[in-house]
């Protein structure tokens, strides 16, 4: 028999949204629960979340129709079809349906805990493919995590911070606990079930290189995820016999200014559908793909060295300041909201040398270190396309075709960023970790960004709030199934 320093009904590894949601359900059922958190405080990636995806929620029912009345709030069936279709059927039907069917409860639980929702919206009004699932709470994700933490503390959940899990304790094929590290010493924590909620591997470029399609450019990404998300949960799951034949992670890609924050108005100006140039000095896509921020990240990530420049004229800058962005980046860059901070931020980046400025294309090419001939030819061809109203090269949407003729010209460096990675550990619809024969490993669950099943090879930006919604929902599903095995 395994020996423990301390024993609980449920051991949760990770204190983000998925981990705390699991702890809440188990503690409400009267079980003894511990959360083992690697960092000095809980929170995880959901601290940075804006909204939460849910289907047929109480908020949607109260609103009746979306803000733009030509749309509708999606049904659960439409939600399942959206995930399965977007993934080209690579998603797990069982996992997708479990999420969609149980997602609305997240909203009800938070409302019960005192969270107030402003509305249910979309993240990018310019993207006609999005569905209206973006439940936006006051205070956004950070406030929700504070509320959830307070709730589990009031239920006497033990929370051990700065206590990373190092290995699983397995007895007769069943996971019965965790060896953690506390103050440099091993701590053997027993549990009737263990839930892995470590946040995926979004801060580990080597893992992303190995387990996703997004390989070489991973080394050039702006990493926006918490630094602790290194794939610890995957290592633990593999040690217990988790499926090692189909390990996949889905980078949650976005795009913005290189070395700039997500709410940078300079970065926001750059990802507008102007003219995007790679290190060859040439365009590489129809910039109207900016309507879907996930597509932007994919396009940028495929460029040599991950190097992309956005070329804007003074007329573009003036239009963005006065009329606002033509695309949205959630709550960071708001659709058609005048970008009043842009001139001040732009001057600061010009002074630092991050953004380039010149009165002619030849000079700008030299500053960007791209071939001048190719760049000048590209810009001339683009301006000719704008004059005739048709982009022969990439078929960019005509409404975004504006000639770049008013000097000075600006070059804003852009980059793909990862807001996390989803997946690595295969699970079933109960969130149980499964082996290569799809048999569940007794006592072991994976939730949130640790779990594979909701996506294919690309994060579904067309369901805004999907990752955050799945985190909360999967945590609850895992906890309830674990409780059923304890009865």
VEXDO-369131 format. One record per atom (N, C-alpha, C): residue in three letters; x, y, z. Coordinates in pm, whole numbers, plus 50000, padded with zeros to 5 digits. Example, Ala and Ser with C-alpha at 12.3 -4.5 7.8 and 13.67 -1.06 7.14 Angstrom:
<rs>
Ala513194943150780/Ala512304955050780/Ala513204967050780/Ser512854977550708/Ser513674989450714/Ser512905000350787/
</rs>
This chain:
<rs>
Unk500844988050000/Unk500005000050000/Unk500885012550000/Unk500475022349916/Unk501215034749910/Unk501065042450042/Unk502145049250078/Unk502125057450199/Unk502105072150161/Unk501345080050237/Unk501175094250204/Unk501485102950325/Unk501885115150296/Unk502055125050401/Unk500715131450437/Unk499835132150338/Unk498515137950359/Unk497585131850255/Unk496305130250288/Unk495355123850197/Unk494105132350179/Unk493565131750057/Unk492345139050021/Unk491455130049936/Unk490215134549919/Unk489345127649824/Unk489765130849681/Unk490065143649656/Unk490415148149521/Unk491655156849524/Unk492595153549435/Unk493815161549419/Unk493735168449283/Unk493805181649285/Unk493765189549162/Unk495155195749140/Unk495725193049024/Unk497055198148993/Unk496895210248902/Unk496985222148959/Unk496845234448884/Unk495695242848936/Unk495955255748956/Unk494945264449017/Unk494365274848925/Unk494235271648795/Unk493575280748703/Unk492075278548703/Unk491415282848596/Unk489955281848589/Unk489485267448594/Unk490145258548522/Unk489695244548519/Unk489915237748653/Unk491065240248714/Unk491355234148843/Unk490445238948954/Unk490225251948960/Unk489365257449065/Unk487905253449043/Unk487495252348916/Unk486125247948889/Unk485905233648937/Unk486905225248916/Unk486815211448966/Unk486755211349118/Unk487585219349179/Unk487635219949325/Unk486295224649382/Unk485675234249315/Unk484395239649362/Unk483335228649368/Unk483225220749261/Unk482195210349254/Unk482425199749362/Unk483665195349376/Unk483945184849474/Unk483755189949617/Unk484175202149643/Unk484025207649778/Unk482565209849813/Unk481775213949715/Unk480335215749740/Unk479655202449771/Unk480265191649722/Unk479715178349750/Unk480205172849883/Unk480955181049956/Unk481415176850088/Unk482715169050088/Unk483445169149976/Unk484695161649969/Unk485875170350012/Unk486915163350061/Unk488145170250097/Unk488985172049970/Unk489345184449941/Unk490005187649814/Unk491275195649839/Unk492305192749759/Unk493515200749762/Unk493845205149621/Unk494315217449608/Unk494825222849482/Unk496325224849497/Unk497085218449410/Unk498545220049410/Unk498905229749298/Unk499405241349335/Unk499725251749238/Unk501225253849228/Unk501735253449108/Unk503165254949082/Unk503685268949117/Unk502885278949092/Unk503305292849108/Unk502975298149249/Unk503495309949283/Unk503225315449416/Unk501755319049440/Unk500975320049333/Unk499555322949349/Unk498775316049237/Unk497495313949259/Unk496665307649158/Unk496245317849053/Unk495635313048946/Unk495135322148844/Unk495175316048706/Unk496385313348658/Unk496535307248527/Unk496155316448414/Unk496045310748296/Unk495785318548175/Unk494425325448178/Unk493485319848252/Unk492155325848256/Unk492145339548324/Unk493215343048391/Unk493325356548445/Unk493305366848332/Unk493725362748213/Unk493805371848100/Unk492625370248004/Unk491705361548037/Unk490555359247950/Unk489635371347951/Unk488965373047839/Unk487965383647831/Unk486575378047856/Unk486185368447774/Unk484845362947786/Unk484835347847790/Unk483645342447805/Unk483445328147823/Unk482395323147724/Unk482735312747648/Unk481775307047554/Unk480765298347627/Unk479505299847590/Unk478435291347643/Unk477285291247543/Unk476535280347545/Unk475435278547452/Unk474125277147528/Unk473095284547481/Unk471765284347542/Unk471835287947691/Unk472595298347719/Unk472775302647858/Unk471615311247905/Unk471565313548034/Unk470525322148091/Unk470655336448039/Unk471885341148017/Unk472085354647963/Unk471525355547822/Unk471825345647739/Unk471305345747602/Unk469775345447601/Unk469205337447690/Unk467745336647694/Unk467125349847739/Unk467775356647831/Unk467255369547877/Unk467385380247770/Unk468495379947695/Unk468685389947590/Unk467775387447471/Unk467505374847442/Unk466615371447333/Unk467285371247198/Unk467845382547158/Unk468555383547030/Unk469865391147051/Unk470855388746965/Unk472125395946975/Unk471975410846945/Unk473025418046975/Unk473055432546951/Unk472775435846805/Unk473335427946715/Unk473035429446573/Unk471925419546539/Unk470745424546516/Unk469555416146511/Unk469515406546393/Unk470385408346294/Unk470385399046182/Unk470995385546220/Unk471625384946339/Unk472215372446388/Unk471315366146494/Unk471725354446543/Unk470995347946651/Unk472005340946743/Unk471575338346865/Unk472405330846956/Unk472365316146914/Unk473535309546907/Unk473565295846855/Unk472955285846951/Unk472325275746895/Unk471805264646974/Unk472955255247009/Unk472685245947098/Unk473695235947131/Unk474055227447009/Unk473045223846931/Unk473325216046812/Unk474235223746717/Unk473965236546700/Unk474815244746614/Unk476225245846670/Unk476325246046802/Unk477635246446864/Unk478445234046835/Unk477825222346851/Unk478515209846820/Unk478935209546674/Unk478035213446586/Unk478345213346442/Unk479475223146410/Unk479525234346479/Unk480575244346454/Unk481945238746489/Unk482065232546606/Unk483355226946646/Unk483765215446555/Unk482845206646525/Unk483195195146443/Unk483535199346300/Unk482765208446245/Unk483035212846109/Unk484325220746097/Unk484555229946191/Unk485755238146187/Unk487015229446196/Unk486935218746271/Unk488095209946290/Unk488245199546181/Unk487355199946080/Unk487325189445977/Unk487175175746042/Unk486325175346144/Unk485985163046216/Unk487155157446296/Unk488205165146315/Unk489335160346396/Unk489055161446544/Unk488135170046582/Unk487775171046722/Unk487085158246767/Unk487085155946898/Unk486385144446955/Unk484925148146977/Unk484035140846912/Unk482605143746927/Unk482185143047073/Unk482675133047145/Unk482295131347286/Unk482725143347369/Unk483935148147345/Unk484445159647421/Unk483695172247382/Unk483485174247252/Unk482775186147206/Unk481365186647263/Unk480655175347254/Unk479285175447303/Unk479225177447454/Unk480165171347526/Unk480175173047672/Unk480355187847708/Unk481235194547635/Unk481435208847660/Unk480185216947627/Unk479685215247505/Unk478555223447460/Unk477335221247549/Unk477045208847583/Unk475855205647662/Unk475925211447803/Unk477125213147856/Unk477265217447996/Unk477815231648012/Unk478015238447901/Unk478695251447906/Unk477875262247977/Unk476565262047962/Unk475745272848018/Unk475825273448170/Unk476135262248234/Unk476205261948380/Unk477285271248432/Unk478355273248354/Unk479415282448397/Unk478845296248425/Unk477995300848337/Unk477415314248353/Unk476535314748477/Unk475755304448498/Unk474875304148615/Unk475665303848746/Unk476745296148747/Unk477555295348869/Unk478185308748901/Unk478735315348799/Unk479345328248824/Unk478315338748865/Unk477145338348807/Unk476105347748847/Unk475705345148992/Unk475625332749029/Unk475315329149167/Unk476385334449263/Unk477635334549216/Unk478745339349299/Unk478895354549297/Unk478035361249220/Unk478025375749221/Unk478615382549099/Unk479055374949001/Unk479595380948879/Unk478455386648796/Unk478645398448743/Unk477655405048658/Unk478135404748514/Unk477295400048425/Unk477655399348283/Unk477105411648209/Unk477995418048134/Unk477615429948058/Unk476735426247939/Unk477085415447872/Unk476345411247753/Unk476885397947704/Unk476285392747599/Unk476845381647523/Unk477055386847381/Unk478285386647335/Unk478645393647214/Unk479485384747123/Unk480195390847031/Unk481215384346951/Unk482515391746973/Unk483635385446941/Unk484935391646965/Unk485345400746852/Unk484925397446729/Unk485355405246613/Unk484145407646523/Unk483625419646530/Unk482415422846454/Unk482655421946303/Unk483925422746263/Unk484265422146121/Unk484285407846068/Unk484185397946156/Unk484265383946113/Unk482865378146102/Unk482355376045980/Unk480975371245964/Unk480775356746006/Unk481865349546032/Unk481755335346067/Unk481625332946217/Unk481825343246298/Unk481755341346443/Unk480335338646489/Unk480215330846596/Unk478925328846661/Unk478885336746791/Unk477685339746835/Unk477505349046948/Unk477525341347080/Unk478735338247125/Unk478905330547249/Unk479755337847353/Unk480185350047325/Unk481195356947406/Unk480525363747525/Unk480395356547637/Unk479805362047758/Unk480855370547830/Unk480605383547838/Unk481595392847890/Unk481225397348030/Unk482005393248132/Unk481705397348269/Unk482365410548304/Unk481795417648395/Unk482465429448447/Unk483735425148518/Unk484815431848489/Unk486095428048547/Unk486815417148470/Unk486145411748368/Unk486725401548280/Unk487275389648358/Unk488235382548299/Unk488695370048358/Unk489345371548493/Unk490065382248513/Unk490765384148641/Unk489765384648757/Unk488665391848737/Unk487655392548842/Unk487005378948867/Unk486725371748758/Unk486105358548774/Unk486995349148854/Unk488305349748829/Unk489225340948901/Unk489315344849049/Unk489225357549077/Unk489205362049218/Unk487955356749289/Unk486825357449221/Unk485565352749278/Unk485605337649300/Unk486135330449203/Unk486195315849214/Unk487155311649325/Unk488265318549336/Unk489215315549445/Unk488565317749581/Unk487865328749594/Unk487195331549721/Unk486175320749754/Unk485475315849652/Unk484445305649674/Unk485025292649726/Unk486145288149667/Unk486705275349713/Unk487415276849846/Unk487925288749875/Unk488535290950007/Unk487475290250117/Unk486305295450089/Unk485215294950187/Unk484725280750209/Unk484995271850112/Unk484615257850126/Unk485755249450183/Unk486775256150233/Unk487915249750300/Unk488745240750209/Unk488805244350081/Unk489735237349992/Unk491155241350031/Unk492015231450047/Unk493415234450077/Unk494125238349947/Unk494855249349953/Unk495585254049834/Unk497055255349871/Unk497865246849809/Unk499305247149833/Unk499975253949713/Unk500425266349733/Unk501105273449625/Unk502605270449630/Unk503285273749522/Unk504725270649508/Unk504975255849537/Unk504035247649493/Unk504095233249521/Unk503835225549391/Unk504825224549303/Unk504615217649175/Unk504505202549192/Unk503665196449112/Unk503545181849110/Unk504695176249027/Unk505375166249079/Unk506535160649012/Unk506285146848953/Unk505445138949016/Unk505145125648962/Unk503835120649019/Unk503235111248946/Unk502015104948994/Unk502345092549074/Unk501505089449170/Unk501635077249247/Unk500595067349193/Unk501075055949146/Unk500205046149080/Unk500275032949155/Unk499115027449181/Unk499045014749254/Unk498065005549185/Unk498534994049141/Unk497684984249071/Unk496974990448951/Unk497704998848879/Unk497165004948759/Unk496285016948781/Unk496055020748906/Unk495195032248937/Unk496035043648993/Unk495725055748949/Unk496395067549003/Unk495805070549140/Unk496665070649243/Unk496185072349380/Unk496815084149450/Unk497535092449377/Unk498135104049442/Unk499205110449358/Unk499855120249420/Unk500855128449354/Unk502035130749448/Unk503235130249392/Unk504405134849466/Unk504665149149423/Unk504505158349516/Unk504755172449488/Unk506045176749556/Unk506435188949529/Unk507635194349592/Unk507245206649672/Unk507525206449800/Unk507195217449889/Unk508425221549968/Unk508855233949949/Unk510065238950015/Unk511265229949987/Unk511305224949864/Unk512435216749823/Unk512385202349869/Unk511315198649939/Unk511175185149991/Unk509995178149925/Unk510055164949906/Unk508925157749847/Unk507745157249943/Unk506545158749887/Unk505315158149964/Unk504415148149894/Unk504125137049959/Unk503295126449901/Unk501835128949937/Unk501065132249834/Unk499665136049852/Unk498775125149796/Unk497995118549881/Unk497095108049836/Unk495765113549793/Unk495125106649697/Unk493815110849651/Unk493065099449584/Unk491755099449594/Unk490945089449527/Unk490885092049376/Unk491205104349338/Unk491305107949196/Unk492215120049184/Unk492835121349066/Unk493735132549038/Unk493285139148909/Unk493135152248912/Unk492755159948793/Unk493935168648752/Unk494375166948627/Unk495485174848574/Unk494915187448509/Unk495335198948561/Unk494845211848512/Unk496005221748508/Unk497085217748440/Unk498335225348447/Unk498485235948340/Unk497485237748252/Unk497515248948159/Unk498175246448025/Unk498475233947993/Unk499035231047862/Unk500515233947850/Unk500965236647725/Unk502385238347697/Unk502655250947616/Unk501815261047631/Unk501925273047548/Unk503195280947564/Unk503915279147673/Unk505165286447693/Unk506385277947663/Unk506185266847595/Unk507285257647567/Unk507425255847416/Unk508205264447349/Unk508345263347203/Unk508815249647156/Unk509665243047232/Unk510135229847191/Unk508985219947183/Unk508075220647280/Unk506915211647279/Unk505975215147162/Unk505755227947141/Unk504905232047030/Unk505515227446898/Unk506835228646887/Unk507545224046768/Unk507305209046747/Unk507325201546853/Unk507235186946844/Unk505815182046819/Unk504845188646880/Unk503505182946882/Unk502445190546802/Unk502845200746725/Unk501875207846644/Unk502435210546505/Unk501565214946416/Unk501995218646281/Unk502825231446284/Unk502645239546389/Unk503255252746396/Unk504675251346450/Unk505615248246359/Unk506925244146406/Unk507995255146404/Unk508625258046292/Unk509805266746297/Unk509555280346359/Unk508415286546325/Unk508175300146374/Unk507885300546522/Unk507715288846586/Unk507475288846730/Unk508605295846804/Unk509795295546748/Unk510935301646815/Unk510955316846799/Unk510035322046719/Unk509975336446700/Unk508695342446757/Unk507915334346828/Unk506635339146877/Unk506795348946991/Unk505865358446995/Unk505655365947118/Unk504855356847210/Unk505425352347318/Unk504715343247408/Unk503915351547508/Unk502605350047501/Unk501725357947585/Unk501195350047703/Unk501545337247708/Unk501015328647813/Unk501885329247938/Unk501325325348053/Unk502135324648174/Unk503325315248156/Unk504445319048210/Unk505685311648185/Unk505675297548243/Unk504715294648332/Unk504715281348394/Unk504105270648306/Unk503465274348196/Unk502735264548115/Unk503685257248021/Unk504355247048074/Unk505445240448003/Unk505125226247960/Unk503925221547987/Unk503555207847950/Unk503725197948064/Unk503685202848187/Unk503855193948303/Unk502765183248307/Unk501545186948273/Unk500455177348278/Unk500655165948181/Unk501165168948063/Unk501435158547965/Unk502455148648017/Unk503505153548077/Unk504525144548132/Unk503925135248237/Unk503105140848324/Unk502485132648427/Unk501565122248366/Unk500775126248268/Unk499835116948206/Unk500565105648134/Unk501615108948062/Unk502375098647991/Unk502985088648088/Unk503385093248204/Unk503975084148302/Unk502975073948353/Unk501675077048337/Unk500625067848383/Unk500085059248269/Unk500655060748150/Unk500205052548038/Unk499255059347942/Unk499205072647945/Unk498345079947851/Unk498785077547708/Unk497845079147616/Unk498115076647474/Unk499295085047426/Unk500345078447382/Unk501525085447332/Unk501635084447180/Unk500585079447116/Unk500635077346971/Unk500055089146893/Unk499205096846956/Unk498545107946885/Unk498595120646970/Unk499765124047020/Unk499905136247098/Unk499825148247004/Unk498865156747026/Unk498755168946947/Unk498425180547039/Unk498995192047006/Unk498585204247074/Unk498175214246969/Unk497225222347001/Unk496695232346910/Unk497095246046962/Unk498095252546901/Unk498465265846947/Unk497305275546931/Unk497045283247034/Unk495995293447027/Unk496675306146977/Unk496635308046847/Unk497435318446784/Unk496675331646771/Unk497395342346789/Unk496885355646763/Unk498005363246694/Unk497845376046679/Unk498895383946615/Unk498835398146670/Unk499965404746664/Unk500035418546711/Unk501405424046682/Unk501695435546739/Unk502995441646719/Unk504085433846789/Unk505195431846720/Unk506325424846783/Unk506815432946903/Unk506995426047016/Unk507445432347140/Unk506475443147189/Unk505195441347157/Unk504155450647205/Unk503085442547278/Unk502335449347363/Unk501275442747437/Unk500045440847348/Unk499115432147392/Unk497925429347313/Unk497065441847293/Unk497105451247389/Unk496265463147376/Unk496995474747312/Unk498185472247256/Unk498925482847188/Unk498155487647067/Unk497955500647057/Unk497255505946941/Unk498155506246818/Unk499465506446838/Unk500375505346725/Unk500295491146666/Unk500335481246754/Unk500165467546707/Unk498815465546643/Unk497765471446702/Unk496425470546646/Unk496345476946509/Unk497045488346491/Unk497075494746360/Unk497765485746258/Unk498805478746303/Unk499565470246212/Unk498785458446160/Unk497935452646243/Unk497195440746199/Unk495925444546124/Unk495655457446108/Unk494595461446017/Unk494995457745875/Unk494035455945787/Unk494335450945652/Unk494945461245559/Unk496175465445593/Unk496915474445504/Unk497735466445405/Unk499065467545413/Unk499955459845328/Unk500955452545417/Unk500975439345411/Unk501875431245493/Unk503005425845406/Unk504215427345458/Unk505435423845384/Unk506265414145466/Unk506805403645402/Unk507735394745473/Unk509175398545441/Unk510135390645484/Unk511535394545471/Unk512015394745327/Unk511245389145235/Unk511585389845093/Unk511195403145031/Unk510495411545108/Unk510035424345057/Unk508735423444980/Unk508035412144990/Unk506835409944912/Unk505625407245000/Unk504435409644943/Unk503205405545011/Unk503125390245009/Unk502295384745100/Unk502175370245108/Unk500745365345124/Unk499765374445131/Unk498375370245145/Unk497455382145118/Unk496165379145111/Unk495155389645108/Unk494975394745251/Unk495355407045274/Unk495355412245411/Unk493965412745473/Unk492945410645392/Unk491585410145448/Unk491375398045537/Unk492325388645540/Unk492225377645637/Unk492285383045779/Unk492615395845794/Unk492635402145926/Unk491285401445995/Unk490235398445919/Unk488915397245981/Unk488845385846082/Unk489775376346073/Unk489845365546172/Unk491245365446231/Unk491355369246358/Unk492675370746419/Unk493445357646424/Unk492725346546431/Unk493395333646428/Unk494075331146295/Unk493415335346186/Unk494025333946054/Unk495275342646042/Unk495245354446102/Unk496425363146097/Unk497615355946158/Unk497405350246276/Unk498505343246343/Unk499075332146259/Unk498215324846190/Unk498675313946105/Unk499505319145990/Unk499025329445923/Unk499775335045810/Unk501135340545853/Unk501155348145962/Unk502425353746008/Unk503395342646045/Unk502875332346112/Unk503735321646161/Unk504405313846051/Unk503835313945931/Unk504405306545819/Unk505495314145745/Unk505675327045778/Unk506645334945704/Unk508085331945747/Unk509045333145654/Unk510445330245688/Unk510915338245809/Unk511395330845908/Unk511875337346030/Unk510785343446113/Unk509515341746074/Unk508425348046147/Unk508415363146134/Unk509105368446030/Unk509245382946015/Unk508155388445925/Unk507425398345977/Unk506355404945902/Unk506375419745935/Unk506195427945832/Unk506055442445849/Unk504705446845794/Unk504085456245862/Unk502855462345812/Unk503195476445765/Unk502825479345639/Unk503135492345579/Unk501895501045583/Unk502005512545646/Unk500905521945655/Unk501365535745609/Unk500465542745543/Unk500745556545505/Unk500225565945612/Unk500545578745598/Unk500015588445693/Unk498495589045686/Unk497955586745567/Unk496495586645554/Unk495875575245634/Unk496565563645638/Unk496075552445718/Unk496065556045866/Unk497155562145911/Unk497255565946052/Unk496135575646088/Unk495925585646004/Unk494885595646032/Unk493505589046037/Unk493245579645945/Unk491945573045943/Unk491725564846069/Unk492755557546113/Unk492625549246232/Unk492415557746357/Unk493075569146363/Unk492905578046478/Unk491485583546483/Unk490955587346367/Unk489665594046364/Unk488475584446354/Unk488635573346281/Unk487515564446255/Unk487615551046328/Unk488805547446370/Unk488985535246445/Unk489415523446360/Unk489625512246429/Unk490125500146365/Unk489065493546279/Unk489505487646169/Unk488595480246083/Unk488465465646126/Unk489275461446222/Unk489155448046277/Unk489105449246429/Unk488755438346492/Unk488695438146638/Unk489615427546693/Unk490245430446806/Unk490995420546882/Unk490345420147020/Unk489185413847025/Unk488455412947150/Unk488205426547212/Unk488485427347341/Unk488345439847414/Unk489615448347407/Unk490665442947343/Unk491935450147337/Unk491935460947230/Unk491465457347111/Unk491315466947001/Unk489865466046957/Unk489085476446983/Unk487655476046963/Unk487295480746823/Unk486435473346759/Unk485995476146622/Unk485435490346610/Unk485995498046518/Unk485555511646483/Unk485635521546600/Unk486415518646700/Unk486625528246808/Unk487875536446775/Unk487755549746768/Unk488915558046734/Unk490135554546819/Unk491285553346751/Unk492515549246819/Unk493265561846865/Unk492765567646973/Unk493255580747019/Unk494685580247071/Unk495105568547121/Unk496465567547176/Unk497505565047067/Unk497075562546946/Unk497995558146841/Unk499135568046816/Unk498905581246803/Unk500045590246776/Unk501095590146886/Unk500665589847012/Unk501625589847122/Unk502425576947124/Unk501735565647110/Unk502435552747109/Unk503365551646988/Unk502905556746874/Unk503715556046753/Unk505005563746768/Unk504925575646825/Unk506135583746846/Unk507105576646940/Unk506585570247043/Unk507455563147137/Unk508185551847067/Unk507485544346982/Unk508135533246912/Unk509075538046802/Unk508805549746746/Unk509745555646650/Unk511045559646721/Unk510915565246839/Unk512095569246916/Unk512935557146957/Unk512265546146989/Unk513005534047029/Unk513605526846909/Unk513115529846789/Unk513615523146670/Unk512825510746632/Unk511815507246711/Unk511035495146681/Unk510215497046554/Unk509585508746541/Unk508815512146420/Unk509685520746331/Unk509565518746200/Unk510375526346103/Unk509495536646032/Unk510125547645988/Unk509395558345920/Unk510275564245812/Unk509715566245692/Unk510495571845581/Unk509545578845484/Unk510135587345399/Unk509345594845302/Unk509235587845167/Unk509975576945149/Unk509875569445024/Unk510065554645052/Unk509615546344957/Unk509685531944976/Unk511125526744977/Unk511995532844896/Unk513395528344892/Unk514055529745030/Unk513825541145091/Unk514425543545223/Unk513825534345328/Unk512515531945319/Unk511855523245416/Unk512375508845403/Unk512615504345279/Unk513125490845256/Unk514475488945326/Unk515325498945316/Unk516635498045380/Unk516485497145532/Unk515565504645587/Unk515365504445732/Unk514785491045779/Unk513975484545694/Unk513395471645729/Unk514335460145699/Unk515395462945625/Unk516355452645582/Unk515675442345493/Unk514925447345394/Unk514315438645294/Unk514825443145157/Unk514795434545055/Unk515275438344921/Unk514495450244866/Unk515205461044836/Unk514535473444795/Unk513765471644664/Unk514375464844566/Unk513715463144438/Unk512395455844450/Unk512405444844521/Unk511185436944538/Unk510125444844614/Unk510565452244715/Unk509605459744796/Unk508975471044716/Unk509775478544642/Unk509245489644562/Unk508295484244456/Unk508675473344391/Unk507795467344291/Unk506475462844353/Unk506565457044470/Unk505365452344539/Unk504435463944571/Unk504985474644624/Unk504155486044662/Unk503555492744539/Unk504325493844432/Unk503795499744308/Unk502655491244252/Unk502865478044252/Unk501825469044201/Unk500575469944288/Unk500775471144420/Unk499635472244510/Unk498855485044483/Unk499565496144466/Unk498895508844440/Unk498135508544307/Unk498675501544209/Unk497975500044081/Unk496685491944101/Unk496765481544185/Unk495575473444213/Unk494495481944281/Unk494925490744371/Unk493975499444439/Unk493285508844340/Unk494035513844242/Unk493465522944144/Unk492395516244059/Unk492605503644024/Unk491605496743941/Unk490555489244024/Unk490775488644156/Unk489775482644244/Unk489765467544246/Unk490865461244200/Unk490945446744202/Unk492375442244228/Unk492545433144324/Unk493865428144362/Unk494155415244287/Unk494875416544175/Unk495205404644095/Unk496075394744173/Unk496935399844259/Unk497925391244325/Unk497295382044428/Unk496405387444513/Unk495865379344623/Unk494355380344642/Unk493695388044555/Unk492235389444562/Unk491765394644698/Unk492455404444748/Unk492055411244871/Unk490685417744852/Unk489875417644955/Unk488545423544943/Unk488645438244901/Unk487865442344803/Unk487985455944748/Unk487815467044851/Unk486975464744952/Unk486745475545049/Unk487985479145130/Unk488995470445126/Unk490225473345200/Unk491345478345109/Unk491065480044981/Unk492095484544887/Unk492205499744892/Unk493285504544952/Unk493565518844959/Unk495025521044920/Unk495245529644826/Unk496605532044778/Unk497475538144887/Unk498715533444893/Unk499685538644990/Unk500515549344920/Unk500005561744922/Unk500655572444846/Unk501015584644930/Unk500425586045047/Unk500655598045127/Unk501795595945226/Unk502945601845197/Unk504085601045288/Unk503815609645413/Unk504495606545524/Unk505485595745540/Unk504835582045549/Unk505685571845529/Unk505245557945537/Unk505845551445662/Unk505065542645722/Unk505475536245846/Unk505575521045824/Unk506535514845891/Unk506665500245891/Unk506595495446035/Unk505535488146066/Unk505315483046202/Unk505665468146204/Unk506585463846291/Unk506935449546297/Unk505835441646366/Unk505445430646303/Unk504375422346356/Unk504895408446388/Unk504135401146468/Unk504545387646505/Unk503335379446545/Unk503465366546526/Unk502485357346581/Unk502705356246730/Unk501645355746803/Unk501735353346946/Unk500885341446983/Unk501245334747089/Unk500415323747137/Unk499795327647270/Unk498485326247275/Unk497765328547400/Unk497625315647479/Unk498335305547436/Unk498295292647503/Unk498355281447401/Unk498305269447449/Unk498185257847360/Unk497155248647422/Unk496345242747335/Unk495285234047384/Unk495585219747344/Unk495675211047442/Unk495775196947411/Unk497115190647441/Unk497175177947410/Unk498335169747440/Unk497895156647503/Unk496935157547592/Unk496465145647664/Unk495105141647609/Unk495005129547554/Unk493725124747502/Unk492795120747616/Unk491535124647602/Unk490535121947705/Unk489255116947638/Unk488345111947720/Unk487005108647670/Unk486025119347717/Unk484745117147694/Unk483755127247729/Unk483585129547878/Unk484115120747961/Unk484115122748107/Unk485365129848154/Unk486215133748062/Unk487505140148088/Unk488515130448150/Unk488265117448138/Unk489225107548185/Unk490375106448085/Unk491575105748134/Unk492735103348047/Unk492645089147994/Unk492885087547863/Unk492775074347802/Unk494115069647747/Unk494245056647735/Unk495475050947679/Unk495325049447528/Unk496285043147463/Unk496275042147317/Unk495155033347264/Unk494515025547351/Unk493345017547312/Unk492035024147350/Unk492135036847391/Unk490965044747433/Unk490335039947562/Unk491085032247641/Unk490605028047772/Unk490975038547876/Unk490035042147965/Unk490365052248066/Unk491365047048168/Unk492255055648212/Unk493215052548317/Unk492535055648450/Unk492295045748533/Unk491545047948658/Unk492165058848744/Unk491315067948788/Unk491735078148882/Unk492395090248821/Unk492465091248687/Unk493215102248626/Unk492345109748525/Unk492325123048537/Unk491545131848449/Unk492445143148399/Unk492075148748285/Unk492775160548232/Unk491735170448183/Unk491945183148213/Unk490945193348183/Unk491625205948129/Unk490795215048079/Unk491315227848030/Unk492305226047916/Unk493335233947917/Unk494315233747808/Unk495215221547810/Unk495155213447915/Unk495885200847915/Unk495235190547822/Unk493935192047796/Unk493145181547733/Unk493005183447583/Unk493075172447510/Unk492845172147367/Unk491405168147338/Unk490805174247236/Unk489485169747196/Unk488555180247143/Unk488765192947179/Unk487835203347137/Unk488165209147000/Unk489405207246954/Unk489845213546831/Unk490525203446738/Unk490855208046619/Unk491705200446529/Unk493115205646543/Unk493665211346433/Unk495015216746442/Unk495025231846460/Unk493835238046462/Unk493745252646476/Unk492675256146579/Unk492975265946661/Unk492025270546762/Unk490825276946694/Unk489645274246744/Unk488415279046681/Unk488065293046729/Unk488615303046660/Unk488315316946692/Unk486875320646658/Unk486185311946583/Unk484815314946545/Unk483825312046658/Unk484325306146767/Unk483535304646889/Unk484275312346998/Unk484035325447006/Unk484815333547100/Unk484595329247245/Unk485695328047318/Unk485645323747457/Unk485695308747474/Unk486065301447365/Unk486015286847371/Unk486955281047476/Unk488185285647478/Unk489165279947571/Unk488765282347716/Unk488335294547745/Unk487935297747881/Unk486665290247920/Unk485725289247827/Unk484515281847855/Unk484785267147880/Unk485655261347797/Unk485985247147814/Unk486715244747945/Unk487555254147985/Unk488285252448111/Unk487315250348227/Unk486385259448241/Unk485425258348351/Unk484565245748339/Unk484065243348219/Unk483135232148200/Unk483825218748219/Unk485005217048162/Unk485715204248174/Unk486095201448318/Unk486455211848393/Unk486775209848534/Unk485595204048611/Unk484405209448584/Unk483215204448653/Unk482885190148612/Unk482965187448480/Unk482645174048433/Unk483575163648496/Unk484875166848499/Unk485835157448557/Unk485545155148705/Unk485275165948777/Unk485025164448920/Unk483795155948947/Unk482745158148870/Unk481515150548893/Unk481715135748861/Unk482455132748754/Unk482695118748725/Unk483565112348833/Unk484575119748878/Unk485425114548985/Unk484615111749111/Unk483675120749142/Unk482825118849260/Unk481985106149246/Unk481535103449125/Unk480685091649105/Unk481445078649131/Unk482775079049116/Unk483585067049142/Unk483885065249290/Unk483605075749368/Unk483905075249510/Unk482705070549592/Unk481555069649528/Unk480325066349601/Unk480265051349637/
</rs>
